[in-house]
Amino acid sequence: MGETSGGLSEQIVYRVATATNSDVTELPPLHDSIDPNALETTVEGMSGGAISFRYAGHEVTVAQDGTISLEEQPTSSFTAELAP
């Protein structure tokens, strides 16, 4: 699942830290954007599609196979959506 070892939440935080040239300790807690346990449970239970949410200035999309993609976004609002 994903490019780094560790859980899905850890992978997301490290990917955003790399994209922003930040240390992981400089990023806001992931749980301020999404419940990490619910995210992992949702992704594990998906048979297709993806889930997207905003975190630390990025739209994070996690596909059902665990692939993580990032797109830089303004941080002014929070959205979470399921893509078919």
Buried (B, 14 or more C-beta within 10 A) or exposed (E): BBEEEEBBBBBBBBBBBEBBEEEEEEBEEBEEBBEBEEBBEBBEEBEEEBBBBBBBBBBBBBBBEBEBEBEEBEEEEEEBEEEE
